Amino acid sequence: MKCNEAEFLWPDSFQQIPLHDAEFQLICQWLYQAAGIRLAANKKALVTSRLNGRLRELQLPSFRRYYELISNAQDTLAASERQRAIDLLTTNETFFFGKTVTSVLFGKRYYRGFVDNTSNAGVLPAPPVRKLIP
């Protein structure tokens, strides 16, 4: 049976709750106060996609209600939700092993037989799997 796109209704779990400009500004101000992170205006789609699931899970009808929840400093139950909002809105990246100099120094310090191969335009060979030297 072929489904006509016009007849197909998405389940409620797929419906996006709209993020209005005023709500986006409130969330941006809150994130700056809570974590010192400024979001550019072009990050509205990111905020919408990352927080929509929480709004559905908490059965909140709007981003304003979510903002009211996370910005209520007296509510100790909202503390965990504030941390969750920060986790959802931030991207944590670690470049420790992605940096060539760090990889070389780490390899020379901890791996016996590490070969410094700089002829591969900054790409290091995988260090041999050996016992770490204390």
DSSP file (Angstrom, degrees, kcal/mol; ACC not computed):
  #  RESIDUE AA STRUCTURE BP1 BP2  ACC     N-H-->O    O-->H-N    N-H-->O    O-->H-N    TCO  KAPPA ALPHA  PHI   PSI    X-CA   Y-CA   Z-CA
    1    1 A M              0   0    0      0, 0.0     2,-0.4     0, 0.0     0, 0.0   0.000 360.0 360.0 360.0 125.9    0.0    0.0    0.0
    2    2 A K        -     0   0    0      1,-0.0     2,-0.5     0, 0.0     0, 0.0  -0.688 360.0-135.2 -89.0 135.8    1.5    3.3   -1.1
    3    3 A C        -     0   0    0     -2,-0.4     2,-0.5     2,-0.0     3,-0.0  -0.784  10.4-135.8 -94.9 126.9    1.2    6.2    1.4
    4    4 A N    >>  -     0   0    0     -2,-0.5     3,-1.2     1,-0.1     4,-1.1  -0.696  12.4-139.4 -79.2 126.5    0.1    9.6    0.1
    5    5 A E  T 34 S+     0   0    0     -2,-0.5     3,-0.5     1,-0.3    -1,-0.1   0.847 101.5  56.5 -58.0 -36.4    2.3   12.2    1.6
    6    6 A A  T 34 S+     0   0    0      1,-0.2    -1,-0.3     3,-0.0    -2,-0.0   0.777 109.5  46.3 -67.1 -26.0   -0.6   14.6    2.1
    7    7 A E  T <4 S+     0   0    0     -3,-1.2     2,-0.4     2,-0.0    -1,-0.2   0.625  89.9 100.8 -90.0 -14.8   -2.5   12.0    4.1
    8    8 A F     <  -     0   0    0     -4,-1.1     2,-0.5    -3,-0.5    -5,-0.0  -0.570  55.7-161.6 -79.2 128.9    0.5   11.0    6.3
    9    9 A L        -     0   0    0     -2,-0.4     3,-0.1     0, 0.0    -2,-0.0  -0.938  16.9-129.2-109.6 127.4    0.5   12.5    9.8
   10   10 A W        -     0   0    0     -2,-0.5     5,-0.1     1,-0.1     0, 0.0  -0.454  31.8-104.3 -69.5 144.6    3.7   12.6   11.7
   11   11 A P    >   -     0   0    0      0, 0.0     3,-2.2     0, 0.0     4,-0.5  -0.321  33.2-108.4 -62.2 155.3    3.6   11.2   15.3
   12   12 A D  G >  S+     0   0    0      1,-0.3     3,-1.1     2,-0.2    -2,-0.1   0.793 116.8  68.4 -56.8 -28.7    3.6   13.9   18.0
   13   13 A S  G 3  S+     0   0    0      1,-0.3    -1,-0.3     3,-0.0    43,-0.1   0.685 100.5  48.4 -67.4 -15.6    7.1   12.8   18.9
   14   14 A F  G <  S+     0   0    0     -3,-2.2     2,-0.3     2,-0.1    -1,-0.3   0.510  83.8 110.8-100.1  -6.5    8.4   14.2   15.6
   15   15 A Q    <   -     0   0    0     -3,-1.1     2,-0.4    -4,-0.5    41,-0.1  -0.525  64.7-135.5 -73.2 129.5    6.6   17.6   15.7
   16   16 A Q        -     0   0    0     -2,-0.3    -2,-0.1    40,-0.0    -1,-0.1  -0.712   9.3-136.6 -84.8 130.6    9.0   20.5   16.2
   17   17 A I        -     0   0    0     -2,-0.4    45,-0.1    31,-0.2     2,-0.1  -0.769  32.8-115.0 -82.3 127.0    7.9   23.1   18.8
   18   18 A P        -     0   0    0      0, 0.0     2,-0.7     0, 0.0    45,-0.5  -0.357  18.5-144.7 -69.4 142.3    8.6   26.4   17.2
   19   19 A L        -     0   0    0     43,-0.1     2,-0.1    44,-0.1    29,-0.1  -0.924  17.3-151.8-106.6 110.7   11.3   28.7   18.8
   20   20 A H     >  -     0   0    0     -2,-0.7     4,-2.6     1,-0.1     3,-0.2  -0.437  25.4-110.7 -81.1 157.0   10.3   32.3   18.5
   21   21 A D  H  > S+     0   0    0      1,-0.2     4,-2.4     2,-0.2     5,-0.2   0.873 117.6  51.7 -56.8 -41.8   12.9   35.1   18.3
   22   22 A A  H  > S+     0   0    0      1,-0.2     4,-1.9     2,-0.2    -1,-0.2   0.893 111.4  47.6 -64.4 -39.0   12.0   36.4   21.8
   23   23 A E  H  > S+     0   0    0     -3,-0.2     4,-2.4     2,-0.2    -2,-0.2   0.892 109.6  53.4 -67.8 -39.5   12.4   33.0   23.3
   24   24 A F  H  X S+     0   0    0     -4,-2.6     4,-2.5     1,-0.2    -2,-0.2   0.916 108.3  50.2 -60.4 -43.4   15.7   32.4   21.5
   25   25 A Q  H  X S+     0   0    0     -4,-2.4     4,-2.5     2,-0.2    -1,-0.2   0.898 109.6  51.0 -62.6 -40.6   17.0   35.7   22.9
   26   26 A L  H  X S+     0   0    0     -4,-1.9     4,-2.5     2,-0.2    -2,-0.2   0.924 111.9  46.3 -62.2 -44.5   15.9   34.6   26.4
   27   27 A I  H  X S+     0   0    0     -4,-2.4     4,-2.6     2,-0.2    -2,-0.2   0.889 111.9  51.5 -67.3 -38.6   17.7   31.3   26.1
   28   28 A C  H  X S+     0   0    0     -4,-2.5     4,-2.0     2,-0.2    -2,-0.2   0.918 111.5  47.2 -63.1 -43.5   20.8   33.0   24.7
   29   29 A Q  H  X S+     0   0    0     -4,-2.5     4,-2.2     2,-0.2    -2,-0.2   0.913 112.8  49.5 -63.9 -42.4   20.9   35.4   27.6
   30   30 A W  H  X S+     0   0    0     -4,-2.5     4,-2.8     1,-0.2     5,-0.2   0.926 110.2  50.3 -62.7 -44.4   20.4   32.6   30.1
   31   31 A L  H  X>S+     0   0    0     -4,-2.6     4,-2.6     1,-0.2     6,-1.0   0.873 110.2  50.5 -63.9 -36.7   23.2   30.5   28.5
   32   32 A Y  H  X5S+     0   0    0     -4,-2.0     4,-1.7     4,-0.2    -1,-0.2   0.924 114.3  43.9 -66.3 -42.9   25.6   33.5   28.7
   33   33 A Q  H  <5S+     0   0    0     -4,-2.2    -2,-0.2     1,-0.2    -1,-0.2   0.876 120.3  41.6 -68.2 -37.2   24.8   34.1   32.4
   34   34 A A  H  <5S+     0   0    0     -4,-2.8    -2,-0.2    -5,-0.2    -3,-0.2   0.859 137.8   5.9 -80.1 -36.8   25.0   30.4   33.2
   35   35 A A  H  <5S-     0   0    0     -4,-2.6    -3,-0.2    -5,-0.2    -2,-0.2   0.436  91.7-114.1-131.6  -2.5   28.0   29.3   31.2
   36   36 A G     << +     0   0    0     -4,-1.7     2,-0.5    -5,-0.6    -4,-0.2   0.751  69.9 137.7  73.2  22.5   29.6   32.4   29.7
   37   37 A I        -     0   0    0     -6,-1.0     2,-0.5    -9,-0.1    -1,-0.2  -0.895  41.5-153.9-108.8 127.4   28.7   31.2   26.2
   38   38 A R        -     0   0    0     -2,-0.5     2,-0.5    -3,-0.1    -9,-0.1  -0.860   7.7-152.9 -99.4 130.1   27.4   33.6   23.6
   39   39 A L        -     0   0    0     -2,-0.5     2,-0.1   -11,-0.1    -7,-0.1  -0.876  14.1-131.5-101.6 132.0   25.3   32.1   20.8
   40   40 A A    >   -     0   0    0     -2,-0.5     3,-1.9     1,-0.1     4,-0.0  -0.341  27.9-106.1 -74.1 161.7   25.2   33.9   17.4
   41   41 A A  G >  S+     0   0    0      1,-0.3     3,-1.0     2,-0.1    -1,-0.1   0.779 117.8  65.0 -60.5 -27.6   21.8   34.6   15.8
   42   42 A N  G 3  S+     0   0    0      1,-0.2     3,-0.3     2,-0.1    -1,-0.3   0.406  85.5  75.3 -78.9   5.6   22.5   31.8   13.2
   43   43 A K  G <>  +     0   0    0     -3,-1.9     4,-2.3     1,-0.2    -1,-0.2   0.262  61.3 102.7 -97.4  10.7   22.4   29.2   16.1
   44   44 A K  H <> S+     0   0    0     -3,-1.0     4,-2.4     1,-0.2    -1,-0.2   0.898  80.8  50.2 -60.8 -41.7   18.6   29.3   16.4
   45   45 A A  H  > S+     0   0    0     -3,-0.3     4,-2.6     2,-0.2    -1,-0.2   0.875 108.8  53.2 -65.4 -36.8   18.2   26.0   14.5
   46   46 A L  H  > S+     0   0    0     -4,-0.2     4,-2.4     2,-0.2     5,-0.2   0.936 110.2  46.6 -62.4 -46.5   20.8   24.4   16.7
   47   47 A V  H  X S+     0   0    0     -4,-2.3     4,-2.1     1,-0.2     5,-0.3   0.921 113.0  50.5 -62.0 -44.0   18.9   25.5   19.9
   48   48 A T  H  X S+     0   0    0     -4,-2.4     4,-1.7     1,-0.2    -2,-0.2   0.942 114.0  42.9 -59.4 -49.3   15.6   24.3   18.4
   49   49 A S  H  < S+     0   0    0     -4,-2.6     4,-0.5     1,-0.2    -1,-0.2   0.866 116.6  46.2 -70.0 -35.5   16.9   20.8   17.4
   50   50 A R  H  < S+     0   0    0     -4,-2.4     4,-0.3    -5,-0.2    -1,-0.2   0.805 120.7  35.8 -79.2 -28.0   18.8   20.2   20.7
   51   51 A L  H  X S+     0   0    0     -4,-2.1     4,-2.1    -5,-0.2     3,-0.4   0.638  93.8  84.0-100.4 -14.8   16.1   21.3   23.1
   52   52 A N  H  X S+     0   0    0     -4,-1.7     4,-2.2    -5,-0.3     5,-0.2   0.881  89.4  53.7 -56.9 -40.8   13.0   20.1   21.3
   53   53 A G  H  > S+     0   0    0     -4,-0.5     4,-2.6     1,-0.2    -1,-0.2   0.882 107.9  50.2 -62.0 -38.5   13.3   16.6   22.7
   54   54 A R  H  > S+     0   0    0     -3,-0.4     4,-2.7    -4,-0.3    -1,-0.2   0.903 108.6  52.1 -66.9 -40.5   13.5   17.9   26.3
   55   55 A L  H  <>S+     0   0    0     -4,-2.1     5,-2.8     1,-0.2     4,-0.5   0.919 113.0  44.8 -61.9 -42.2   10.4   20.0   25.7
   56   56 A R  H ><5S+     0   0    0     -4,-2.2     3,-0.8     3,-0.2    -2,-0.2   0.925 113.4  50.0 -66.2 -43.4    8.5   17.0   24.5
   57   57 A E  H 3<5S+     0   0    0     -4,-2.6    -2,-0.2     1,-0.3    -1,-0.2   0.886 116.3  41.1 -63.4 -38.9    9.8   14.8   27.3
   58   58 A L  T 3<5S-     0   0    0     -4,-2.7    -1,-0.3    -5,-0.2    -2,-0.2   0.473 110.2-125.9 -86.1  -2.2    8.8   17.3   29.9
   59   59 A Q  T < 5 +     0   0    0     -3,-0.8    -3,-0.2    -4,-0.5    -4,-0.1   0.896  51.8 160.2  56.5  45.4    5.6   18.0   28.1
   60   60 A L      < -     0   0    0     -5,-2.8    -1,-0.2    -6,-0.2    -2,-0.1  -0.811  37.4-147.3 -96.6 137.5    6.2   21.7   27.9
   61   61 A P  S    S+     0   0    0      0, 0.0     2,-0.3     0, 0.0    -1,-0.1   0.658  72.9  14.8 -80.9 -15.0    4.2   23.6   25.3
   62   62 A S  S  > S-     0   0    0      1,-0.1     4,-1.3    -7,-0.1   -43,-0.1  -0.975  70.3-112.2-154.4 164.0    6.8   26.3   24.5
   63   63 A F  H  > S+     0   0    0    -45,-0.5     4,-2.7    -2,-0.3     5,-0.2   0.791 114.4  63.8 -69.3 -27.6   10.4   27.3   24.8
   64   64 A R  H  > S+     0   0    0      2,-0.2     4,-2.5     1,-0.2    -1,-0.2   0.914 101.7  49.5 -62.4 -41.8    9.3   30.1   27.1
   65   65 A R  H  > S+     0   0    0      2,-0.2     4,-1.8     1,-0.2    -1,-0.2   0.890 111.0  49.8 -63.8 -38.1    8.1   27.6   29.6
   66   66 A Y  H  X S+     0   0    0     -4,-1.3     4,-2.5     2,-0.2     5,-0.2   0.912 109.7  51.1 -66.1 -41.9   11.4   25.7   29.4
   67   67 A Y  H  X S+     0   0    0     -4,-2.7     4,-2.1     1,-0.2    -2,-0.2   0.918 108.5  52.0 -59.7 -43.7   13.2   29.0   29.9
   68   68 A E  H  < S+     0   0    0     -4,-2.5     4,-0.5     1,-0.2    -1,-0.2   0.879 110.5  49.8 -61.0 -37.2   11.1   29.7   33.0
   69   69 A L  H >< S+     0   0    0     -4,-1.8     3,-0.9     1,-0.2    -2,-0.2   0.960 115.7  39.3 -65.8 -51.9   12.0   26.3   34.3
   70   70 A I  H 3< S+     0   0    0     -4,-2.5    -2,-0.2     1,-0.2    -1,-0.2   0.720 113.8  54.5 -75.9 -20.0   15.8   26.6   33.9
   71   71 A S  T 3< S+     0   0    0     -4,-2.1     2,-1.2    -5,-0.2    -1,-0.2   0.500  77.9 104.6 -92.0  -2.6   16.0   30.2   35.0
   72   72 A N    X   -     0   0    0     -3,-0.9     3,-0.8    -4,-0.5     6,-0.2  -0.658  48.9-176.2 -80.4  97.4   14.2   29.6   38.3
   73   73 A A  T 3  S+     0   0    0     -2,-1.2    -1,-0.2     1,-0.2     6,-0.1   0.763  76.4  58.3 -69.4 -26.2   17.2   29.8   40.6
   74   74 A Q  T 3  S+     0   0    0     -3,-0.1     2,-0.9     1,-0.1    -1,-0.2   0.731  84.2  90.1 -77.1 -20.9   15.2   28.9   43.8
   75   75 A D    X   -     0   0    0     -3,-0.8     3,-0.6     1,-0.2     4,-0.3  -0.662  55.9-170.8 -82.1 108.3   14.0   25.6   42.4
   76   76 A T  T >  S+     0   0    0     -2,-0.9     3,-1.0     1,-0.2     4,-0.5   0.795  85.2  60.6 -70.2 -27.0   16.5   23.0   43.4
   77   77 A L  T 3> S+     0   0    0      1,-0.2     4,-0.6     2,-0.2     3,-0.5   0.794  98.9  57.9 -68.7 -26.2   14.8   20.4   41.2
   78   78 A A  H <> S+     0   0    0     -3,-0.6     4,-2.5     1,-0.2    -1,-0.2   0.607  84.9  82.8 -78.8 -10.5   15.5   22.6   38.2
   79   79 A A  H <> S+     0   0    0     -3,-1.0     4,-2.0    -4,-0.3    -1,-0.2   0.913  91.8  47.0 -60.5 -42.9   19.3   22.5   38.9
   80   80 A S  H  > S+     0   0    0     -4,-0.5     4,-2.0    -3,-0.5    -1,-0.2   0.861 111.8  51.4 -67.5 -33.7   19.7   19.2   37.2
   81   81 A E  H  X S+     0   0    0     -4,-0.6     4,-2.5     2,-0.2    -2,-0.2   0.864 106.2  54.9 -70.9 -34.6   17.6   20.5   34.2
   82   82 A R  H  X S+     0   0    0     -4,-2.5     4,-2.2     2,-0.2    -2,-0.2   0.931 109.8  46.4 -61.3 -44.6   19.9   23.6   34.0
   83   83 A Q  H  X S+     0   0    0     -4,-2.0     4,-2.6     1,-0.2    -2,-0.2   0.890 111.4  52.0 -64.8 -38.3   22.9   21.3   33.8
   84   84 A R  H  X S+     0   0    0     -4,-2.0     4,-2.4     2,-0.2    -1,-0.2   0.898 108.2  51.4 -64.3 -39.9   21.1   19.2   31.2
   85   85 A A  H  X S+     0   0    0     -4,-2.5     4,-2.1     2,-0.2    -2,-0.2   0.915 110.6  48.4 -63.2 -43.0   20.3   22.3   29.1
   86   86 A I  H  X S+     0   0    0     -4,-2.2     4,-1.1     1,-0.2    -2,-0.2   0.926 111.5  50.1 -62.7 -43.9   24.0   23.4   29.2
   87   87 A D  H  < S+     0   0    0     -4,-2.6     3,-0.3     1,-0.2    -2,-0.2   0.897 112.9  46.6 -61.0 -40.4   25.1   19.9   28.2
   88   88 A L  H  < S+     0   0    0     -4,-2.4    -1,-0.2     1,-0.2    -2,-0.2   0.843 114.6  46.4 -70.8 -33.1   22.6   19.9   25.3
   89   89 A L  H  < S+     0   0    0     -4,-2.1     2,-0.3    -5,-0.2    -1,-0.2   0.546 105.8  68.3 -89.9  -6.9   23.5   23.4   24.1
   90   90 A T     <  -     0   0    0     -4,-1.1     2,-0.5    -3,-0.3   -53,-0.0  -0.796  66.0-145.8-113.6 156.8   27.3   23.0   24.2
   91   91 A T        -     0   0    0     -2,-0.3     2,-0.6     2,-0.0    -3,-0.1  -0.975  13.7-156.8-120.2 115.9   29.7   20.9   22.2
   92   92 A N        +     0   0    0     -2,-0.5     2,-0.4    -5,-0.1    -2,-0.0  -0.830  17.0 178.0 -97.0 121.8   32.6   19.5   24.1
   93   93 A E        -     0   0    0     -2,-0.6     2,-0.5     2,-0.0    -2,-0.0  -0.952  17.2-157.6-125.1 143.8   35.6   18.7   21.9
   94   94 A T        +     0   0    0     -2,-0.4     3,-0.2     1,-0.1    -2,-0.0  -0.984  12.7 175.5-121.2 124.2   39.0   17.4   22.9
   95   95 A F     >  +     0   0    0     -2,-0.5     4,-1.2     1,-0.1     3,-0.4   0.135  43.4 117.9-110.6  18.1   41.9   18.0   20.5
   96   96 A F  T  4 S+     0   0    0      1,-0.3     3,-0.5     2,-0.2    -1,-0.1   0.922  88.1  29.2 -54.5 -50.7   44.6   16.5   22.6
   97   97 A F  T  4 S+     0   0    0      1,-0.2    -1,-0.3    -3,-0.2    -2,-0.1   0.523 110.4  70.8 -89.0  -4.8   45.5   13.7   20.3
   98   98 A G  T  4 S+     0   0    0     -3,-0.4     2,-0.5     4,-0.0    -1,-0.2   0.677  80.7  86.2 -82.6 -17.1   44.5   15.6   17.2
   99   99 A K  S  X S-     0   0    0     -4,-1.2     4,-2.3    -3,-0.5     5,-0.2  -0.724  72.8-144.8 -88.1 129.9   47.4   18.0   17.4
  100  100 A T  H  > S+     0   0    0     -2,-0.5     4,-2.6     1,-0.2     5,-0.2   0.916  97.9  49.7 -59.8 -47.3   50.6   16.8   15.8
  101  101 A V  H  > S+     0   0    0      1,-0.2     4,-2.6     2,-0.2     5,-0.2   0.920 111.9  48.5 -61.5 -44.5   53.0   18.3   18.3
  102  102 A T  H  > S+     0   0    0      1,-0.2     4,-2.7     2,-0.2     5,-0.2   0.913 112.0  49.4 -61.9 -42.8   51.0   16.8   21.3
  103  103 A S  H  X S+     0   0    0     -4,-2.3     4,-2.7     2,-0.2    -2,-0.2   0.908 111.9  48.2 -64.0 -41.8   50.9   13.4   19.6
  104  104 A V  H  X S+     0   0    0     -4,-2.6     4,-2.8     2,-0.2     5,-0.2   0.945 114.1  45.5 -64.2 -47.8   54.7   13.4   18.9
  105  105 A L  H  X S+     0   0    0     -4,-2.6     4,-1.9     2,-0.2    -2,-0.2   0.918 114.9  47.9 -63.1 -43.1   55.6   14.5   22.5
  106  106 A F  H  X S+     0   0    0     -4,-2.7     4,-2.6    -5,-0.2     5,-0.4   0.935 113.8  47.6 -61.9 -45.9   53.2   12.0   24.0
  107  107 A G  H  X S+     0   0    0     -4,-2.7     4,-2.2    -5,-0.2     7,-0.3   0.910 112.0  48.3 -63.4 -43.7   54.5    9.2   21.8
  108  108 A K  H  < S+     0   0    0     -4,-2.8    -1,-0.2     1,-0.2    -2,-0.2   0.843 116.7  44.4 -65.9 -32.3   58.2   10.0   22.4
  109  109 A R  H  < S+     0   0    0     -4,-1.9    -2,-0.2    -5,-0.2    -1,-0.2   0.879 127.8  21.8 -79.9 -38.5   57.5   10.1   26.2
  110  110 A Y  H  < S+     0   0    0     -4,-2.6    23,-1.2    -5,-0.2     2,-0.6   0.631 107.9  68.8-112.6 -16.0   55.4    7.0   26.6
  111  111 A Y    ><  -     0   0    0     -4,-2.2     3,-1.2    -5,-0.4     2,-0.2  -0.920  68.7-139.0-114.3 123.5   55.9    4.6   23.8
  112  112 A R  T 3  S+     0   0    0     -2,-0.6    -3,-0.1    19,-0.5    -4,-0.0  -0.542  90.5  19.2 -72.0 137.4   59.1    2.8   23.3
  113  113 A G  T 3  S+     0   0    0     -2,-0.2    -1,-0.2     1,-0.2     2,-0.2   0.671  81.8 165.0  79.3  15.6   60.1    2.6   19.6
  114  114 A F    <   -     0   0    0     -3,-1.2     2,-0.5    -7,-0.3    -1,-0.2  -0.482  26.3-146.6 -67.9 133.3   58.0    5.5   18.5
  115  115 A V        -     0   0    0     -2,-0.2     2,-1.1    10,-0.1    -1,-0.1  -0.894   5.5-140.6-106.8 126.9   59.0    6.7   15.1
  116  116 A D        +     0   0    0     -2,-0.5     2,-0.9     8,-0.1     3,-0.1  -0.741  25.4 179.6 -85.9 100.3   58.8   10.4   14.3
  117  117 A N    >   +     0   0    0     -2,-1.1     3,-0.5     1,-0.1     5,-0.1  -0.811  14.6 160.0-106.3  92.3   57.6   10.3   10.7
  118  118 A T  G >   +     0   0    0     -2,-0.9     3,-0.6     1,-0.2     4,-0.5   0.427  56.4  85.7 -92.5   1.3   57.2   13.9    9.5
  119  119 A S  G 3  S+     0   0    0      1,-0.2    -1,-0.2     2,-0.1    -2,-0.0   0.565  72.1  75.9 -78.7  -6.7   57.3   13.1    5.8
  120  120 A N  G X  S-     0   0    0     -3,-0.5     3,-1.2     3,-0.3    -1,-0.2  -0.067 116.0 -99.7 -96.1  34.4   53.5   12.3    5.7
  121  121 A A  T <  S-     0   0    0     -3,-0.6    -2,-0.1     1,-0.3     3,-0.1   0.900  86.9 -39.6  52.9  49.9   52.5   16.0    5.8
  122  122 A G  T 3  S+     0   0    0     -4,-0.5     2,-0.6     1,-0.2    -1,-0.3   0.447 106.4 126.7  86.0  -0.2   51.7   16.1    9.5
  123  123 A V    <   -     0   0    0     -3,-1.2    -3,-0.3    -5,-0.1    -1,-0.2  -0.826  48.3-149.8 -95.0 121.3   50.0   12.7    9.7
  124  124 A L        -     0   0    0     -2,-0.6     2,-0.1    -3,-0.1    -8,-0.1  -0.658  15.0-117.5 -90.2 143.0   51.6   10.5   12.4
  125  125 A P        -     0   0    0      0, 0.0    -8,-0.1     0, 0.0   -10,-0.1  -0.424  42.7 -91.4 -70.6 154.6   51.8    6.8   12.1
  126  126 A A        -     0   0    0      1,-0.1     3,-0.1    -2,-0.1     0, 0.0  -0.476  47.9-113.2 -64.4 133.1   49.9    4.8   14.8
  127  127 A P        -     0   0    0      0, 0.0    -1,-0.1     0, 0.0   -13,-0.1  -0.373  36.9 -98.1 -67.4 148.4   52.3    4.2   17.6
  128  128 A P        -     0   0    0      0, 0.0     2,-1.0     0, 0.0   -16,-0.1  -0.354  36.0-111.9 -65.8 147.2   53.1    0.5   18.2
  129  129 A V        +     0   0    0     -3,-0.1     2,-0.3   -18,-0.1   -18,-0.0  -0.711  63.2 136.4 -83.0 107.5   51.2   -1.3   20.8
  130  130 A R        -     0   0    0     -2,-1.0     2,-0.1     3,-0.0     3,-0.1  -0.890  61.2 -68.6-143.4 171.4   53.7   -2.0   23.5
  131  131 A K        -     0   0    0     -2,-0.3   -19,-0.5     1,-0.1     2,-0.1  -0.424  56.8-112.1 -64.7 136.0   54.0   -1.8   27.3
  132  132 A L        -     0   0    0     -2,-0.1   -21,-0.2   -21,-0.1    -1,-0.1  -0.468  24.9-129.2 -70.2 141.6   54.0    1.8   28.6
  133  133 A I              0   0    0    -23,-1.2    -1,-0.1    -2,-0.1    -3,-0.0  -0.811 360.0 360.0 -91.2 127.5   57.2    2.9   30.1
  134  134 A P              0   0    0      0, 0.0    -1,-0.1     0, 0.0   -24,-0.1   0.505 360.0 360.0 -70.3 360.0   56.8    4.5   33.5
